[in-house]
Amino acid sequence: MFDSLSVKLDRAFKTLKGQGQITEINIASTIKEIRRALVDADVNYKVAKDVTDKIREEALGRDVLISVSPGQLLTKIVSEELTTLMGETNVPISLEGNPNIILISGLQGSGKTTFTGKLANLMKKQGRTVLLAACDIYRPAAIDQLKVLGEQIGVEVYAEPENKDAVKIAKNAIKFAKDNGKKTLIIDTAGRLAVDEQMMNEISDLKEAVNPAETLFVVDSMTGQDAVNTAATFNERLNFDGVVLTKLDGDTRGGAALSIRKEVEKPIKYISTGEKMDAIDLFHPDRMASRILGMGDVVSLVERAQQNYDEEEARRINKKIRKNQFGFDDFLAQMEQMKKMGSMKDLLGMIPGMGKAIKDIDIDDDSLKPIEAIIKSMTPKERTQPEVLNGTRKQRIAKGSGTSIQEVNQLLKQFEQMRKMMKMMNKSGGKRALANMLGGIK
């Protein structure tokens, strides 16, 4: 996420390295580099100039402490200004109404339907009963796509395949939601172009007819400044309540995230980082600024873990570790828990310092599949007692999993090292530390 921007900003800060203090002379080139980095990230030039002028003003107005280098101070100031630029705090969506109605709008191909499923999944986890309404009457298979997502997350979908009136479908969905005790109704609409007057009239009529508590505009963050311009056009017609940035896991330059709040004057409420139904986060400007500057986002990482955390499973695993009975079945279960948290590269990017370390490394989520295949090719006894794995068994496992003997041996070696580490943690205070680690996420 924002790899290119992060690298360029880091390079800009290094121009102050070795300087004893911030002066008009030595900060000029740094500010110029920061502005160039923002413009290269597709941030509107005027916005980039305004924010760098503020950074320069703040930097010259602050004293550099002995324990803090000018580069560190500038990093802090840039973080503060980026946070302000993106809206300072998270703005939650409105949950008013019975049912609470959320209208999803956006361009064709922006990821509206996938986001609709993700939002429904998130709300279901929060204890709300949710109904999805399929009001995309134009795109072939749009209803089927929503139904597949609904089935995947266990949320009902209201659809009228033969009806070509989106307003009537939405009104009928509201009645269905009331009759069936659904607290939240999320309406998925057709993608449209801002220049298509007929389609824009339809979404305006739809909003007026259902009177949603929340209207969200979904935008593909990879379109950069074009996304900001489109959002402004849509806002003139819809006066939406908030923005959703999708595809932030792609090769995005970050301009939309940095510019849209200032130019449209509407908050970013959610970000989406992949196809998985759990790949959705509330947008926190301060955390995003931290990630852009390569400082990680531990808070979001912990929250992601909390959403997918199974306390009973953690207790069971902890008990097995104490008895030195942790086996491959348990390892497989832990891998499944991790996969639910989202893309591996995205998760690693939330760890301070890791973003820069992995920026040029392609971390494929399918990289865990060979490990899963090896474990699933083992017999129940082999999974619980890896020590019985001799040469013949290893050959069978390699053949069954489509891997090599070397890969099987490597996994066994790594697994044994992990078991030893767990055993050590359970000695002399390590047990308490592990228990705290596992029990602290509630």
C-alpha positions as CSV (number, residue, x, y, z in Angstrom):
1,M,0.0,0.0,0.0
2,F,1.5,3.3,-1.1
3,D,4.9,1.7,-1.5
4,S,6.2,4.2,-4.1
5,L,5.1,7.2,-2.0
6,S,6.6,5.8,1.1
7,V,10.0,5.3,-0.5
8,K,10.0,8.9,-2.0
9,L,9.0,10.5,1.3
10,D,11.7,8.5,3.1
11,R,14.3,9.7,0.6
12,A,13.1,13.3,1.2
13,F,13.6,13.0,5.0
14,K,17.2,11.7,4.5
15,T,18.2,15.0,2.9
16,L,18.1,16.4,6.5
17,K,20.2,13.6,7.9
18,G,23.3,14.9,9.7
19,Q,21.8,18.4,10.0
20,G,22.0,19.9,13.4
21,Q,18.8,22.0,13.0
22,I,16.1,22.9,10.6
23,T,16.7,26.1,8.7
24,E,15.2,27.9,5.7
25,I,18.1,26.7,3.6
26,N,18.3,23.0,4.4
27,I,14.5,22.5,4.5
28,A,13.9,24.0,1.1
29,S,15.1,21.0,-0.9
30,T,13.3,18.6,1.5
31,I,10.0,20.4,1.1
32,K,10.5,20.3,-2.7
33,E,11.0,16.5,-2.6
34,I,8.0,16.0,-0.5
35,R,5.8,18.0,-2.8
36,R,7.2,16.1,-5.8
37,A,6.4,12.8,-4.1
38,L,2.8,13.9,-3.4
39,V,2.3,15.0,-7.0
40,D,3.8,11.8,-8.3
41,A,1.3,10.0,-6.1
42,D,-1.4,11.8,-8.1
43,V,-2.3,14.3,-5.4
44,N,-3.7,17.5,-6.9
45,Y,-0.9,20.0,-7.2
46,K,-2.7,22.8,-5.2
47,V,-3.4,20.3,-2.4
48,A,0.2,19.2,-2.4
49,K,1.5,22.8,-2.3
50,D,-0.9,23.7,0.5
51,V,0.1,20.8,2.7
52,T,3.9,21.2,2.0
53,D,3.6,25.0,2.8
54,K,2.1,24.0,6.2
55,I,4.8,21.4,6.8
56,R,7.5,24.0,6.1
57,E,5.8,26.6,8.4
58,E,5.4,24.1,11.2
59,A,9.0,22.8,10.8
60,L,10.6,26.2,11.0
61,G,8.4,27.2,14.0
62,R,9.5,24.2,16.2
63,D,12.7,23.8,18.2
64,V,14.6,20.6,17.6
65,L,15.2,18.7,20.9
66,I,18.6,17.3,21.6
67,S,17.2,13.8,21.6
68,V,15.3,14.2,18.3
69,S,17.0,14.6,14.9
70,P,15.6,17.1,12.4
71,G,14.6,14.2,10.2
72,Q,12.6,12.6,13.0
73,L,10.9,15.9,13.8
74,L,10.0,16.4,10.1
75,T,8.6,12.9,9.9
76,K,6.3,13.7,12.9
77,I,5.2,17.0,11.3
78,V,4.4,15.3,8.0
79,S,2.5,12.6,9.8
80,E,0.4,15.3,11.5
81,E,-0.3,17.2,8.3
82,L,-1.2,14.1,6.3
83,T,-3.6,13.1,9.1
84,T,-5.2,16.6,9.0
85,L,-5.4,16.4,5.2
86,M,-7.2,13.0,5.3
87,G,-9.7,14.2,8.0
88,E,-8.1,13.7,11.4
89,T,-10.5,11.2,12.9
90,N,-12.6,8.2,11.7
91,V,-16.3,9.2,11.0
92,P,-18.6,6.2,11.7
93,I,-21.6,5.5,9.5
94,S,-25.1,6.3,10.7
95,L,-27.1,3.3,12.1
96,E,-30.4,5.2,12.4
97,G,-33.7,3.9,11.1
98,N,-35.6,0.7,11.3
99,P,-34.4,-0.8,9.1
100,N,-31.1,1.2,8.9
101,I,-30.7,1.7,5.1
102,I,-27.3,2.1,3.5
103,L,-27.2,3.0,-0.2
104,I,-24.1,2.0,-2.2
105,S,-23.2,4.0,-5.3
106,G,-20.2,4.4,-7.6
107,L,-18.7,3.9,-11.0
108,Q,-18.8,0.8,-13.1
109,G,-16.0,-1.6,-12.0
110,S,-15.3,0.2,-8.7
111,G,-16.0,-2.9,-6.6
112,K,-19.4,-1.9,-5.2
113,T,-20.9,-5.4,-5.1
114,T,-17.9,-6.9,-3.4
115,F,-17.8,-4.1,-0.9
116,T,-21.5,-4.5,-0.3
117,G,-20.8,-8.1,0.8
118,K,-17.8,-7.1,2.9
119,L,-19.9,-4.4,4.7
120,A,-22.7,-6.9,5.3
121,N,-20.2,-9.4,6.7
122,L,-18.7,-6.7,9.0
123,M,-22.1,-5.7,10.3
124,K,-23.2,-9.3,10.9
125,K,-20.0,-9.8,13.0
126,Q,-21.1,-6.7,15.0
127,G,-24.4,-8.5,15.9
128,R,-26.7,-6.8,13.4
129,T,-29.2,-8.7,11.2
130,V,-28.6,-7.7,7.6
131,L,-30.4,-7.9,4.3
132,L,-28.8,-7.2,0.9
133,A,-30.9,-5.8,-1.9
134,A,-29.9,-6.5,-5.5
135,C,-30.8,-3.3,-7.4
136,D,-28.3,-3.6,-10.2
137,I,-30.8,-4.2,-13.0
138,Y,-28.3,-3.8,-15.9
139,R,-25.1,-5.8,-15.3
140,P,-25.4,-9.4,-16.4
141,A,-25.0,-11.8,-13.4
142,A,-25.0,-9.0,-10.9
143,I,-27.8,-10.6,-8.9
144,D,-26.0,-13.9,-9.0
145,Q,-22.8,-12.4,-7.8
146,L,-24.6,-10.8,-4.8
147,K,-26.3,-14.1,-4.0
148,V,-23.0,-15.9,-4.1
149,L,-21.5,-13.4,-1.7
150,G,-24.6,-13.5,0.5
151,E,-24.4,-17.3,0.7
152,Q,-20.7,-17.1,1.5
153,I,-21.2,-14.8,4.5
154,G,-24.6,-16.2,5.6
155,V,-26.6,-13.1,4.7
156,E,-30.0,-13.1,2.9
157,V,-30.3,-11.4,-0.4
158,Y,-33.6,-9.8,-1.7
159,A,-33.9,-9.9,-5.5
160,E,-36.5,-9.6,-8.2
161,P,-34.8,-10.8,-11.4
162,E,-37.7,-10.0,-13.7
163,N,-38.3,-6.5,-12.3
164,K,-36.4,-3.7,-14.2
165,D,-37.4,-0.9,-11.8
166,A,-34.7,-0.4,-9.2
167,V,-36.8,2.0,-7.1
168,K,-39.7,-0.6,-6.8
169,I,-37.2,-3.3,-5.9
170,A,-35.7,-1.1,-3.2
171,K,-39.1,-0.3,-1.7
172,N,-40.1,-3.9,-1.7
173,A,-36.8,-4.8,0.0
174,I,-37.5,-2.3,2.7
175,K,-40.9,-3.9,3.4
176,F,-39.3,-7.4,3.4
177,A,-36.7,-6.2,5.8
178,K,-39.3,-4.8,8.2
179,D,-41.5,-8.0,7.9
180,N,-38.5,-10.2,8.7
181,G,-36.8,-8.3,11.5
182,K,-33.7,-7.2,9.5
183,K,-32.0,-4.2,11.3
184,T,-29.8,-3.2,8.3
185,L,-30.6,-3.1,4.6
186,I,-27.7,-2.5,2.3
187,I,-28.7,-1.7,-1.3
188,D,-26.3,-2.6,-4.1
189,T,-26.9,-0.4,-7.2
190,A,-25.7,-0.4,-10.8
191,G,-22.4,1.2,-11.7
192,R,-22.9,4.3,-13.7
193,L,-20.9,7.0,-15.4
194,A,-21.1,10.6,-14.2
195,V,-21.8,11.7,-17.8
196,D,-24.8,9.3,-18.2
197,E,-27.7,11.6,-17.3
198,Q,-30.3,8.9,-17.3
199,M,-28.3,6.7,-14.9
200,M,-27.5,9.6,-12.6
201,N,-31.2,10.5,-12.5
202,E,-32.0,6.9,-11.5
203,I,-29.6,6.9,-8.5
204,S,-30.9,10.3,-7.4
205,D,-34.5,9.0,-7.6
206,L,-33.5,5.9,-5.7
207,K,-32.0,7.9,-2.9
208,E,-35.0,10.1,-2.7
209,A,-37.4,7.1,-2.6
210,V,-35.6,5.1,0.1
211,N,-34.3,8.0,2.2
212,P,-31.1,6.1,3.4
213,A,-29.4,6.9,6.7
214,E,-26.1,6.6,4.8
215,T,-25.1,6.9,1.2
216,L,-21.6,5.7,0.4
217,F,-19.7,6.4,-2.8
218,V,-17.4,3.5,-3.7
219,V,-14.3,4.5,-5.7
220,D,-11.4,2.5,-7.2
221,S,-8.3,4.1,-5.5
222,M,-6.1,3.0,-8.4
223,T,-7.7,5.7,-10.6
224,G,-5.9,8.4,-8.5
225,Q,-6.9,12.0,-9.2
226,D,-9.7,10.9,-11.6
227,A,-11.4,9.2,-8.6
228,V,-11.4,12.6,-6.8
229,N,-12.9,14.4,-9.9
230,T,-15.6,11.7,-10.3
231,A,-16.4,11.8,-6.6
232,A,-17.0,15.6,-6.8
233,T,-19.4,15.1,-9.8
234,F,-21.3,12.4,-7.9
235,N,-21.5,14.5,-4.8
236,E,-23.1,17.4,-6.6
237,R,-26.0,15.0,-7.6
238,L,-26.2,12.7,-4.6
239,N,-24.7,14.7,-1.7
240,F,-23.4,11.4,-0.3
241,D,-22.3,10.9,3.3
242,G,-18.9,9.2,2.9
243,V,-16.4,7.6,0.6
244,V,-15.1,4.0,0.3
245,L,-11.7,3.4,-1.2
246,T,-11.4,0.0,-2.8
247,K,-8.4,-1.9,-4.3
248,L,-5.9,-0.3,-1.9
249,D,-3.8,-3.5,-2.2
250,G,-3.2,-2.8,-5.9
251,D,-0.4,-0.7,-7.4
252,T,-2.0,2.5,-6.2
253,R,-0.2,5.8,-5.9
254,G,-2.4,7.0,-3.0
255,G,-3.6,10.3,-4.5
256,A,-7.2,9.5,-3.9
257,A,-6.8,8.8,-0.2
258,L,-4.8,11.9,0.3
259,S,-6.9,14.3,-1.8
260,I,-10.5,13.2,-1.7
261,R,-11.3,14.5,1.8
262,K,-10.1,18.0,1.1
263,E,-11.5,18.3,-2.4
264,V,-14.9,16.7,-1.8
265,E,-15.3,17.7,1.8
266,K,-16.7,14.2,2.6
267,P,-14.9,11.7,4.9
268,I,-13.4,8.4,3.8
269,K,-15.3,5.9,6.0
270,Y,-14.0,2.5,4.8
271,I,-11.0,1.1,2.9
272,S,-11.0,-2.3,1.1
273,T,-7.8,-4.2,0.4
274,G,-8.6,-7.4,-1.4
275,E,-11.3,-9.9,-2.5
276,K,-11.7,-11.7,0.8
277,M,-14.9,-10.8,2.7
278,D,-12.8,-9.9,5.8
279,A,-10.6,-7.4,3.8
280,I,-12.4,-4.3,5.0
281,D,-11.2,-1.7,7.5
282,L,-12.6,1.5,9.0
283,F,-10.6,4.4,7.7
284,H,-8.4,6.1,10.4
285,P,-6.5,9.1,9.0
286,D,-3.8,8.9,11.7
287,R,-3.2,5.2,11.1
288,M,-3.1,5.7,7.3
289,A,-0.5,8.5,7.7
290,S,1.6,6.2,9.8
291,R,1.5,3.5,7.2
292,I,2.4,5.9,4.4
293,L,5.4,7.0,6.4
294,G,6.5,3.3,6.9
295,M,5.7,3.3,10.7
296,G,3.2,0.5,10.5
297,D,-0.3,0.3,12.0
298,V,-0.2,-2.0,15.0
299,V,-3.7,-0.9,16.2
300,S,-5.4,-2.0,13.0
301,L,-3.4,-5.3,13.1
302,V,-4.7,-6.0,16.6
303,E,-8.2,-5.1,15.6
304,R,-8.0,-7.4,12.6
305,A,-6.9,-10.2,14.9
306,Q,-9.7,-9.5,17.3
307,Q,-12.3,-9.8,14.6
308,N,-11.0,-13.2,13.7
309,Y,-9.9,-14.4,17.1
310,D,-11.4,-17.6,18.6
311,E,-10.8,-17.4,22.3
312,E,-11.8,-21.1,22.9
313,E,-9.4,-22.2,20.2
314,A,-6.6,-20.1,21.8
315,R,-7.1,-21.8,25.1
316,R,-7.1,-25.3,23.5
317,I,-3.8,-24.5,21.7
318,N,-2.3,-23.1,24.8
319,K,-3.2,-26.2,26.7
320,K,-1.5,-28.4,24.0
321,I,1.6,-26.2,24.1
322,R,1.9,-26.7,27.8
323,K,1.7,-30.4,27.4
324,N,4.1,-30.4,24.4
325,Q,1.3,-31.9,22.3
326,F,1.2,-29.2,19.6
327,G,0.8,-31.0,16.3
328,F,0.3,-30.4,12.6
329,D,-3.5,-30.3,12.9
330,D,-3.1,-27.4,15.3
331,F,-0.6,-25.7,13.0
332,L,-3.0,-26.0,10.2
333,A,-5.8,-24.5,12.3
334,Q,-3.5,-21.5,13.2
335,M,-2.8,-21.0,9.5
336,E,-6.5,-20.9,8.7
337,Q,-7.0,-18.2,11.5
338,M,-4.2,-16.2,9.9
339,K,-5.6,-16.4,6.4
340,K,-9.0,-15.0,7.6
341,M,-7.2,-11.8,8.6
342,G,-6.5,-10.8,5.0
343,S,-3.6,-10.6,2.6
344,M,-0.2,-11.6,4.0
345,K,1.6,-8.6,2.5
346,D,-1.0,-6.2,3.9
347,L,-0.7,-7.8,7.4
348,L,3.1,-7.6,7.3
349,G,2.9,-4.0,6.2
350,M,1.1,-3.1,9.5
351,I,4.2,-4.1,11.5
352,P,6.5,-1.1,12.1
353,G,9.5,-1.2,9.8
354,M,8.2,-4.2,7.7
355,G,6.6,-2.1,5.0
356,K,10.0,-0.9,3.7
357,A,11.6,-4.4,4.1
358,I,9.0,-6.1,1.9
359,K,8.2,-3.3,-0.6
360,D,10.0,-5.2,-3.4
361,I,9.0,-8.7,-2.4
362,D,6.0,-10.3,-4.0
363,I,4.2,-12.2,-1.2
364,D,1.7,-14.5,-2.8
365,D,-1.2,-15.6,-0.6
366,D,-1.0,-18.9,-2.4
367,S,2.5,-19.5,-0.9
368,L,1.0,-21.3,2.0
369,K,-0.8,-23.9,-0.2
370,P,2.2,-26.2,-0.5
371,I,2.5,-26.3,3.3
372,E,-1.2,-27.1,3.5
373,A,-0.9,-29.8,0.9
374,I,2.0,-31.5,2.7
375,I,0.1,-31.5,6.0
376,K,-3.1,-32.8,4.5
377,S,-1.1,-35.6,2.8
378,M,-0.1,-36.9,6.3
379,T,-2.1,-39.6,8.2
380,P,-3.7,-38.5,11.5
381,K,-1.0,-40.3,13.4
382,E,1.8,-38.5,11.4
383,R,0.2,-35.1,12.1
384,T,0.1,-35.7,15.9
385,Q,3.4,-37.6,16.0
386,P,5.8,-36.2,13.4
387,E,8.6,-38.2,14.8
388,V,7.3,-41.4,13.1
389,L,8.0,-39.8,9.7
390,N,10.7,-41.9,8.1
391,G,12.0,-41.8,4.5
392,T,9.3,-44.0,3.1
393,R,6.5,-41.9,4.7
394,K,8.1,-38.7,3.5
395,Q,8.3,-40.0,-0.1
396,R,4.6,-40.8,0.1
397,I,3.7,-37.4,1.5
398,A,5.8,-35.6,-1.2
399,K,4.1,-37.5,-4.0
400,G,0.7,-37.0,-2.5
401,S,1.1,-33.2,-2.1
402,G,2.9,-32.6,-5.4
403,T,6.0,-31.3,-3.6
404,S,9.6,-32.5,-3.2
405,I,11.3,-34.5,-0.3
406,Q,13.4,-31.3,0.3
407,E,10.2,-29.2,0.9
408,V,8.8,-31.9,3.2
409,N,12.1,-32.0,5.2
410,Q,12.2,-28.2,5.4
411,L,8.7,-28.0,6.8
412,L,9.5,-30.7,9.4
413,K,12.6,-28.8,10.4
414,Q,10.8,-25.5,10.8
415,F,8.0,-27.1,12.7
416,E,10.4,-28.8,15.1
417,Q,12.1,-25.4,15.7
418,M,8.8,-23.8,16.4
419,R,7.8,-26.5,18.9
420,K,11.1,-26.1,20.7
421,M,10.5,-22.4,20.9
422,M,7.0,-22.9,22.3
423,K,8.4,-25.4,24.8
424,M,11.0,-22.8,26.0
425,M,8.3,-20.1,26.3
426,N,6.5,-22.4,28.7
427,K,9.4,-22.5,31.1
428,S,10.3,-20.0,33.8
429,G,7.8,-17.2,33.1
430,G,7.5,-17.9,29.5
431,K,4.2,-19.7,30.2
432,R,2.8,-16.5,31.7
433,A,4.0,-14.4,28.8
434,L,2.4,-16.7,26.3
435,A,-0.9,-16.8,28.3
436,N,-0.9,-13.1,28.4
437,M,-0.3,-12.9,24.7
438,L,-3.1,-15.3,23.9
439,G,-5.5,-14.0,26.5
440,G,-4.9,-10.3,25.9
441,I,-6.8,-10.2,22.7
442,K,-10.4,-10.2,23.7
